[in-house]
Amino acid sequence: MPLPPLKVLCVHGVGDHHSNTTWQSDWTKTISNAVSRFDRSRVVLCDFLMYDAIFQKPQYQINPLVIAGAVWKLSVSGIVHGVADVFRRHRGIGDLPARVRWTAGMVVQWADKPGLRKETRAALSAKISEFSPDLICAHSLGSLVTYDTLVRDNGPQLAQNLALRLVTFGSQIGNPFVRNTFGGRIVPLATSFWYHLFNRNDDAFAAEVRLPPQQFVQIDTEFDLPGIGDHDAVAYLSHDRAADRMWREIASASGADATGGARAAGRGATVSAPIERAFQARRSRADRPKRRALLVGINEYPNAADRLEGCVNDVFTVSALLQEIGFAPEEIRVVLDDRATKQGIMERLEWLLSSVADDPNDQRFFFYSGHGAQIPVYGQGDRTDHLDECLVPHDFDWTSESAFTDDEFFELYSQLPYRARFVAMFDCCHSGGMTRDGGAKVRGLAPPDDIRHRSLFWDAAEGMWRERALPDANEDLSADRARVAYVGRSGASHRLGRAIPLRRLRNREYDREHKQARQAARAAGVPRAGENNGPYMPVILQACEEGELAYEYRHGVTAHGAFTFLLDRILREHRAKGLTFEQLTTQVTARLGKLGYEQTPCVVGPRKLLRQGVPFMSRRR
């Protein structure tokens, strides 16, 4: 018996889609051809959401000033940072294709205007109710409109009732600025399946999406077309990998069996339902929640004046402690000295934070011992508007490309399952400093004078150079003691483990975004799909507070980080009864003070977790 017609709702991206509608026939032909490769008898019926008219309203129109600001807002992400590398293949805003600049303006205008978002949601909801599609194909800005619709109001119910499948492509939904609009986190949808097509060459701010593999898959559809920004909808939809891993399944699926159709075994791969059920059963038996640890130590920096002595010893100390409390040797990876490059650290972090289960027994631990620094970074208008707090890899050269900042870090941790446990420990400075000859060594680098100049201004009245006052990343987070823990006195708004770019909404807006998403999901009976409590926040243990220095300690003739050495001692002393993170930090601070070290360890993270026991203190049974 032939399958019923496949009803496809197409949601366009940025551009003029009203005066020239040839795109509709192009999309229809491309989708029909893709489906017919696997089922020649399957009829495809396409309908189209046209929403350009909403943007033409006076209150929503964009101008060149909005576009310039929008390019910067979307550019400062986990892939690019500041003016030095903000345009991967272009020299500046004027060198960007007009379509790319217009895309930035429309995306940011949509994200910044609640009224505009509400009108586009209403238009799409009405179209879904009218057409009852089996599949939604959403390009670029259209993917944002679609996601926003499916997580709010009656969106989850619509998706579930229709057993909707979703295809997003050329999408900015994973961009940190856009994610901030959604409360800092992208959540699984109530759709029967979500395919996300990603092209890393897409200049229109396309981004990856990191979600659990159940009912979601990202498919790498890389292409490089000259002159059009690699954002072409037809190129995405007609890609061979889209055919092999998406259209084959869609062509064989009907509304009746969509929810029992293919499931993803991992990013970039799909399998049939029986194979997936067997895979999940094997994983539940043999792949119990794991512990993984990544330990990084750098003594031998290229510049002899920057070299340290105790960092490699710290790594072996921590590895021994972890193995004594239950980590298997194969669950710990170590990278030292010249192997601890920016790329080397990032690749191993991918291993550390991949395949994390939504289970408190699934534990990840990251340890870094080496130098830390802060880099003044240019923002919109070529002004230094923030500092990037960073770890200093072996190949560090005072550029954002060579630094390990929170921008890359939160791309890996911010979408982790909430119940998983991730702890990061940094034994380094974050304020800079100098090595003290003949005494304790400081684990921080002072910037060279050309880098330092970015964050200074000349006070003519005093006849002195002074630090610039940098703008707050979030006024609510900057208030009271939260300023010290999250944003920092220095204006280092990109601080390790804080994911501040995903927390730029004011507290009231932030809470409202999460509440509305949860209510809509619960109303549809899919609370897990709509769970959004903001970006995942790890527990961060740091050797010192901002503005302080982290020192080395010599144990006889063997050098260690003072913070790491004492933390190891205290954890061993309390293994029988255990400690909370707050108690651990208090005790390490007291010991350092007693020994005359002018450094105050700090711990940040979800308050509930800080008052719980350190998860690595008990052996795995």
Salt bridges, closest charged atoms under 4 A:
ASP47 OD2 - LYS127 NZ 3.30
ASP52 OD1 - HIS12 NE2 3.73
ASP52 OD2 - HIS17 ND1 3.69
ASP95 OD2 - HIS90 ND1 3.52
ASP95 OD1 - ARG91 NH2 3.62
ASP112 OD2 - LYS73 NZ 3.35
GLU119 OE1 - LYS57 NZ 2.54
GLU130 OE2 - LYS127 NZ 3.92
ASP148 OD1 - ARG117 NH2 2.71
ASP148 OD2 - ARG121 NH1 2.87
ASP148 OD1 - ARG152 NE 3.33
ASP153 OD2 - ARG121 NE 3.61
ASP202 OD2 - HIS231 ND1 2.77
ASP203 OD1 - ARG88 NH2 3.92
ASP203 OD1 - ARG89 NH2 3.12
ASP203 OD2 - HIS90 NE2 3.26
GLU208 OE1 - ARG267 NH1 3.13
GLU222 OE1 - ARG200 NE 3.58
ASP224 OD1 - ARG89 NH1 3.76
ASP230 OD2 - ARG89 NH2 3.27
ASP287 OD1 - LYS290 NZ 3.62
GLU300 OE1 - ARG307 NE 3.77
GLU309 OE2 - LYS441 NZ 3.44
GLU309 OE1 - ARG554 NH2 2.72
ASP314 OD2 - ARG443 NH1 2.82
ASP314 OD1 - HIS560 ND1 3.81
GLU324 OE1 - ARG572 NH1 2.61
GLU324 OE1 - ARG575 NH1 3.20
GLU331 OE2 - ARG620 NH1 3.05
GLU350 OE2 - ARG210 NH2 3.20
ASP358 OD1 - ARG419 NE 3.57
ASP358 OD2 - ARG528 NH2 2.12
ASP362 OD1 - ARG364 NH1 2.50
ASP385 OD1 - HIS386 ND1 2.64
ASP388 OD1 - HIS386 NE2 3.32
ASP388 OD1 - HIS494 ND1 3.40
GLU389 OE2 - HIS430 ND1 3.90
GLU389 OE2 - ARG495 NE 3.09
ASP407 OD2 - HIS81 ND1 2.88
ASP407 OD1 - HIS494 ND1 2.61
GLU408 OE2 - HIS81 NE2 3.05
GLU408 OE2 - LYS342 NZ 2.96
GLU411 OE2 - ARG179 NH2 2.81
ASP427 OD2 - ARG443 NH1 3.38
ASP449 OD1 - ARG452 NE 3.60
ASP459 OD2 - ARG466 NH1 2.57
ASP472 OD1 - ARG483 NH1 2.79
GLU475 OE1 - ARG506 NH1 3.56
ASP476 OD1 - ARG506 NH2 2.84
GLU513 OE1 - ARG117 NH2 3.91
GLU513 OE1 - ARG152 NH2 2.42
GLU531 OE1 - ARG528 NH2 3.93
GLU552 OE2 - ARG443 NH2 2.94
ASP568 OD1 - ARG572 NE 3.06
GLU573 OE1 - ARG591 NH2 2.72
GLU582 OE2 - ARG611 NE 3.81
